[in-house]
Amino acid sequence: MDITYDYYRIFYYVAKYGSFSAAASVLLKGQPNITKTINNLESQLGCRLFIRSNRGAVLTAEGEKLYRHAQIAFENLSRAEEEITAGINSDSGRVSIAATETALYGVLISALAKFSSEYPGVKIKLTNFNSPQSLEAVKNGVADFGVVTLLEKPESIFHVTKICDFREILCCPKGYKYDPDSIFSGPYISINRDSYTYKYHSDFLLSGGIKKEPDIEVATSDQVLPLVKSGMGIGFISEFMANEALQNGDIEEIPLEKPPKKLSICLVTDKTKALSAAAVRLRKYLCEQTCSKRGQ
């Protein structure tokens, strides 16, 4: 099927802004031209892409499928244009990172703050995903690299660099009373079932003969700490997030005879995709910063 690039470009902007008139304004084209192009595209594809109304243009199910692919393509093209106009300079450009909350608190906040002060010309887009979602973002080209927690070796297309190890600590509210022989008899707070961390915690409990479903299930790992602090139950919290609250006496660690094994935060790239000069510099910077910390 021979459909011109301009058709897809116009479709992308109509979908992005949800409006034929807005797309016409951005593209400096007349609205009748925009409408005609979308009609031709729908005719060639044999399906309807938008539902038109006085309030704008809403994607159909087929339009949503096309937009997901168009969005990846045009965002990649936009990044490439920025890199070219910036002279392929590692002191400028744009880098997109997909990261988990644990990675954010554990390594990224401090490292990115220092990097931004040294390379203020580099624009950084940080997206919060769990580990599986981050890998998918890297694979699809939505992110240049991911900083994630891995429990098993990912697909062979990924290159994995370990940044640091960390502990998951079982924590309870200050003054919480529990039976050492049945710690999980009370309310248990856990991250959602779609994450690697949930599987890690479940496998750890099962290894000790404990089958425990969460009483409270949260969307992201950084939501566990405030719920534990508020007295709603016990839960595993990464040491990065728990340390300050432990030092302040807001929560307490529940000592375990056999604690969970350490986990690793890893930087993941797609071997089949070339990184921009700015992304290469940031990846190297993150690895150097965290490696120096491990050596201290």
VENWOFEN-V417631 format. One record per helix or strand. SS is the DSSP state (H for helix, E for strand). FROM is the first residue (numbers start at 1). TO is the last residue. Records with the same first field share a line. If there is no record, write none. Layout:
# VENWOFEN-V417631
SS->FROM-TO + FROM-TO
This chain:
# VENWOFEN-V417631
H->5-17 + 20-27 + 31-45 + 61-85 + 101-118 + 131-140 + 183-185 + 196-207 + 222-229 + 239-247 + 277-295
E->50-53 + 56-59 + 93-99 + 122-128 + 145-149 + 158-166 + 168-173 + 188-191 + 216-218 + 234-238 + 251-253 + 263-270
